[in-house]
Each structure stands twice: as structure tokens, then as C-alpha cells.
Amino acid sequence: MKIKIAIYLSFLLSSFTSIAQQTIDKNKPNIIFILMDDMGYGDLGSFFQNNRKQQNDRSEPWLVTPMLDKMAAEGATLSSQYCAAPVCAPSRASLLLGVSQGHANVRNNQFDKALEDNYTLANMLKNNGYATAAIGKWGLQGKGKGPDWPAHPLKRGFDYYYGYIKHGDGHEHYPKEGLHRGPKEVWENYTEVSADLDKCYTGDLFTAVAKKYIIAHQKSKETKKPFFMYLAYDTPHAVLELPTQAYPNGAGLEGGMQWLGKKGEMINTASGKIDSYVYPEYADATYDDDSNPDTPEVPWPETYKRYASVNHRIDDQIGDIIQLLKDLKIDDNTLVVFTSDNGPSKESYLPKEKYVEYKPTFFNNFGPFDGIKRDVLEGGVREPTIVWWPGKITPDTVVKTPSISYDWMPTFAEAVGFKAPVRSDGVSLLPSLTGMGEQEDSKIYVEYFHNRATPNYEEFTSEHRNKKRKQMQMLRIGDKVGLRYNILSAAQDFEIYDIVKDPKQQNNLAKSEPLLQELMKNKVLQMRKVDSSSIRPYDNEYIPATKAKETKKGLLQKLFLVNESWIPQTNTLTPLLVNTVDKPKGDMKEGNLAVFEGYINVPADDNYTFYLTANHKAFLRIHEVSVIDADYMYTPNQEKQEVLKLKKGLHPIKLYYLNPKSAKTKPKLSLKWSYKGKSKEEISPNSFFNQ
């Protein structure tokens, strides 16, 4: 009787969920993801610069970003959002794939490597009725010549693309003239179009193209579809080139940047003098260079006038797009995210004989932290993030809960009314943003390699100056951040900081946190896969077992009814039925998704090869490691295998099996293993436990 009542209640819940889904489907929000290039946490007024202005210390010059400050006031600021990697290519790969650097196929400095053919933000949303567009910098296309790159944006879920495909092209902001390193290629879908882009400053160009796309979408038959736009600017990154003129008057539908579409005059700032316009508030700016108010102030060096102008230009561009959404009356149904790919750079690519070297210490672009681009210190990975969604997000919301860039995949999925692919390492941030529901903890993890040391800036604590980088890791658990630089082995201790009380990471708590130290050392082995193209000094370590109490034989089998075409995350779903089985089985009494959850007992330290076969879709996790993906583009009944180095003991396991409601064949699922030189065999029921 209890089972029948449980099934009935689950059916009611499923029905209510279905009704809610239908309501959401009618109002799927447009989504615009704006990604800046090398913008630091300290570049924005509302995050840092406004405090400098209020202090009015003439030796500490400041930047202004009124439009972004307004956007923040109308939406939410995420003061503890991290990027997945401290340099652009791996950071963008993790963002688009929805996975950490422990699972992304692009790591370290693998620029122009092909983005894995798997679920992306674009194809996830496209499969749920979205028109998708990517505008700006890509750099994840793979080897070969255009337009036949294996991972062209149109091959990764986007319907439309306009911008720089190749990573190196994103260092130049006048593609046709190529002032710095020669002319660059700009692609519209599969056609190279730079020949017509006279005097087109890329920040203005990408803004005009984005506005043109949004306007055309609203006028087209596609209007019934919501749109997803990945708008990846190439500023303030690389050469500090200036626009041709002041930002056009007004903003939105009639003002601001406009697409003209005339050869040689594609946008309305393709006139005047290229690389010339300094914003008036910075043109004659002076500061107290010697921190002595009794001596005359001196002009800002031209390098910093340039940076400030580029930063202000970004502010104008974003304000222009926000106004367009208001003019088109789609603002209340458009979710906009503004963030950056990594921390600030010390590069300006300007001629050394004419310009001083750019140092992020002039404006403290890293904000209240230490570290810059290529560091896993907070300044290298903490990003200025604003989320704007009128009517859904209360104005002036401040989200202090830590999060990371691969959380956007589950967030967008939930905003649209479904669950993200189980492969994603992220969690939905909607509870934090809307104040509705309980926020899951984000899995914040970064790994990276760089062969140089941190800069010797006086603003940094002495321990963070000239700090050898090499192999680095960072993870955050609650308020504590674990940090390792120049990692030589898995046994090396983490530096541990209370990042809320100690944002500059000065007070290392490692000696007083032995349990947390052990947890961190274990966790970084339990949440990543070895990648042969990015060798780490801890790759050959056995993944530690877990300490489970009061276990009993068998696995919990949780049955769900889902609508997604992929295996979805189930963390926040209520199962139709929960029972205990002796081993993973294909037969299901209720629903169409089975999750087998518990522990697998590993008899000895060894390399274990797991073999998974299903006649539909399946996915295997051990700890937080995505072991076998038989979901995306999986060929039914194909055996997939993967090797894991496991220590003796109990290891958490989750095996997902999706059997579509339309399936006409009997469910079939097989999980086998081999180790210690033994032949492949089915895993015995005696190896499975649950709590």
C-alpha cells in the first residue's frame, strides 16, 4: 500500500512538473551571454572602481562604467563567480561544454584546439527550440584551413556565426588594416568577409552585428523561437587600440551602433581616424605619481588613457545592447549575463619605444585580490559577473554564494524548463539569482600550467611576488580556498585560506586544517580525468576510496520519468520509485530513466578497466569523475571502456540508463570490469553496496 501511495504522489508531482513545464515553454527567455576578454574583477565600477573614486586618492586613478553599474543595479552582481581556467581557450571550452578543467578536452594553453563534439550551451538550447548565434572570438576550431575546421561554431550547435575564428586574430582590433600584426580574417558563417571591413573597430563591429541579429530575429518568422547569443568580445585583451571616434549618440533601436552594410562602411563608426579616440574624461587626466600632494600632478601615460578608453567603450557597447532590448520590449523576457574569461593581463602589445608597459597595478584591475591572468590566485580567476533579467531578478541583488562558469549550462537549462546533461559539472544558479528554491553548492575547481612566475608587484603580498607557477590547482569548499603552485606531487600540501575574511590570501591556515587538507588532496583526485595532452604530476596517483558507514549490499535504483533527449542531471528531481537491486539492470518498472547509486568495493589498488554497453543511453560516474559517456551521439550496443586508477575500498558510483518511452526493444545494460591481469567479467553483486 505504501509503495502505491508513493507512486501516486510521484505521479501527481510529475503532472504538476509537466504543467509547470508547459507554462515555462510559452515564455522561454532569450539568453545573451556576454564574455569579455581579459577583463579583471577590478575593472568595473560597481565591483571595485567606485570605491577608489569615493576614496579620492589622487595616487590611485580610477575607471568609470556607468552603464554596467546601471545594469548591476537593475539585476544581480555575483561577487564570488570564478572562471574555469585563468586563460582564454580552456576557460571558454569549459564554459561552452559545461564541465570543469578536470573534464574539458581543451586545457593549459591549447589555443585553436577543436572543441569536443559533445553537448554545448548552443546545441543544448537549440535542441529545445532556440535559434543560436555566436558573435566575436572563437579560438576553438581545430586544425586545418577555413572554412573546413572540424569545430567551426556551426558544427557545435550555432545557427549563425560572425567573428574571429582563429585565436591569434583576436589580438588585433582592426581586422582589415591589421595595425599590429597584419590583416586578420573575419568569418560570417563559412565566408571570409574582412575585405569590406574598412575602419571597423571590432568592439563596435561585434556590437553592431549583435544588434542587427536581434532586430532581424524579432522581425523574422523565427520570432516564435527564443534566441541564445554567445557574444564574445575581444577587448580589452591584447593590443590597446582605440576606436575611430566618440560613441554614436543615443543607444538601442535608433541610436548607438548601427549596421549600415555598405562595402567600406559596414558600421556607423567606420569613418574618422582609426586608433585615435580617447574618451574626454581621460584625455587630460592627471594623477599624483609620487604620492606627494605638494608636488604637481602629472598626466596619465598614454597607455593607461588607452586602456581606460577601451574599458569605457565596452561600457557604452553593453549599455547600447541593453537599451535595444528595452526598445524592442523584450527586456522582461531576456536573461543577460556579463562576465569575463579570466583575470586582467599585463600586456598591451604597444610599441615599447613610444608607450610605457601596461601594468594592471595602475588601476588595480585585479581588484582587492592578488594575481592576474594565468594565475589561480583570486585575481586570476575571480570574475566581474552581472546577471540582468527584469521581473525575475530583484534589482540590486548581491549573490555572495561561490559559483563558476560551467554553472551556466544547468542555469540556462533550468531557466528554460529542463535539466542539463548529466555530463555537466555545474549546478543551476537560479535559486541564488531569483531567491526561489535551495541553492546547490558549486563544484569549484581549476587546474592549469604556465611556465613563468607571478609578477613582482608591490600591491601583491610578498609570498605572491615572483611565485613560480608551473603546475597549479585551486578549489573552493565553502569559504575555504585550497591553492597549490609548482605542484611536484599529489602529496604536496595545499595552502588554505578563508577567502571571505582574507581575500588577499595572506594567512595560510594549512597547519590548523589537517582534515580539510586531507579532504582537498583526495577531492582533486576524485573530480578529474587524466588527459594525455595535459600531463599532471598527480596523474599516476590512485583515486582514494571513501569512508562509508553502515553499508548494506546492493545498489539503490532510482526511477525517473524525464522528457529530455539526453540523460539529465537528477540532483533536484524526485524519483517515481526507489528500491534496492543487487546490480545494475536494464529492466525498469516505472519511468524511463534509472539511476543506480551506491558504492563499488574495489578489492586492491590497481588500474581498473570499466566496460559499459547499453541499447540506448548510459553514463557512468565514480566519485565526481565522468568515467564513461555513452550519452552524446552514442551508438546503441557499442561497448565503451575507460581505465581508472583506484585505491582499495569503497568508491561512490552512479550509473545512469535512459530507455526512451518510444523504445521498442527490451532494455539492455551491462557493466563489466577487468583488473590484476584478469579477463573482462561482469561485476559481481557482492561488489555493490549502499547506505
Secondary structure, DSSP 4 states (H G I P E B T S, - for coil): -HHHHHHHHHHHHHHHHHHHHHHHHHTPPEEEEEEEES--GGGSIIIIIHHHHHHT-TTS-----HHHHHHHHHSEEEEEEE-SSSSHHHHHHHHHHT--TTT-S--TT-TTPPPPSS--HHHHHHTTT-EEEEEEE-----SS-TT--TT-GGGTT-SEEEEE-SGGGGG-S-TTT-TTTS----EETTEE-GGG-TT--HHHHHHHHHHHHHHHHHHSGGGGS-EEEEEEEEEESSS----SSSPPSS-TTTSSS-EEEETTEEETTSSS-TT----HHHHT-EE-TTS-TTSPPEEPPHHHHHHHHHHHHHHHHHHHHHHHHHHTT-GGGEEEEEEESSS--S-----TTTSPPP-TTTTTTTTTS---TT--SHHHHEEEEEEE-TTTS-TTEEE-S-EEGGGHHHHHHHHHTS--BTT------HHHHHS-SPPPPP-EEEEEEEEEE----TTS-GGGSS-EEEEEEEEEETTEEEEESS---TTSPPEEEETTT-TT--S--GGG-HHHHHHHHHHTTSS----TTS--TTTTSPBPPB---S-EESEEEEEE----SSPBP-TTPPPSEEEEESS--S--SSSSEEEEEEEEEE-SSEEEEEEEEESSEEEEEETTEEEEEESTTPPTT--EEEEEEE-SEEEEEEEEEE--TT--S---EEEEEE-TTPPPEEPPGGGEEE-
